[in-house]
Amino acid sequence: MPIEITKVSSRKELRTFAEYPNKLYKGNPYYVPVLVSDDMKTFDKKKNASFEFCDADYFLAYKDGKLVGRVAALINPRANDAWSKKTVRYGWIDFIDDREVSSALLKTVEDWGRERGMDDIEGPLGFTDFDTEGMLVDGFEELGTMITFYNHPYYMEHLEALGYTKRKDWVERRLVVPDTIPEKYGKYASLVAERNGLKVVRYTRKEIKQKGIGFKFFDLINRTYCVLYGYSQLSGKQMAQYVETYLSMLNLDYVSFIEDRKGDLAAFGVMIPSMSRALQKSGGKWLPFGWFHLMRALLFHKTDTADMLLIAVRPDLQAKGVPAMLISDIFPRLVAGGFKYAETNPELEDNYSVQNLWSVFESRQHRRRRIYGKEMKA
């Protein structure tokens, strides 16, 4: 039977699209279930602020009447303009080990992109860098995190057989949280603060709201990340959505802010207790009991691992040692919280300034992710 590709056109089909990876990987000990309700908001063209300027459609693949794959086709004109490209992105791609299925899914995205004037394709990517991105190519027997994809090794084999090649890699590390920060590291952090007129500050939720820290937070991300591969500048609407969605959920015990002499936000670092085991117990659902496992992990950190979500340093302060201040501030709090390990978020393999931050810690590189792409023939 030929592969049937259908475009998602109803709320029911959208839920099928969102739930598919949880069903495909059910029982896999390394897979961290997606929170379906969150993905539904991301895919909703009325709720996701990215649709202010992005275009997307979602597709399901069926064989013999059985669901066997999914993929999103999307275009981010803001990113294309910034990087002088005409690229269609494929994202949220999952499929069984059947090359007819993967070929049909990616051909659908390629044709969709050509119809809209695109001449290049790459992914897995989302609307912005805050969406899940990057295909796992190494570390298949490592527990994933809530902000990353998990996939089987055959995914990359399928992509390469279809002529897709490496565009960019991210690497991830697992760090051992030391009992104490090395004394010389702490002294260096103090010297950096003195030289640059910086200080570590702690905000309450009330202060974050009153001082508009949320928007300053994402504005700093825009200024810091704009030079990184494929980054798409966040719009005001996107910032507002992220402020509402994420900042209220952060455990401020594991967030570090740095201000300059004028009291302006100069840098920050964000960690959260790992949600991986909690998401496995929840099955990706808030109800009926998923909320208990998720909030227990988030608020009471019943885990020995912290996920390092974000670090940003204002461009004029980069290469001046500012991350040492963030690490010296947050890591003692991790020790006090009983954490034994910390997981870095995906870092570009050639972003040596970030990777060098971890040289003083016992660590191992345990996962690698890849963007695969190719030029599309007319």
Summary of the structure (lengths in Angstrom):
residues: 378
radius of gyration: 21.0
end to end distance: 28.2
largest distance: 69.7
contacts: 1193
relative contact order: 0.16
helix: 40%
strand: 26%
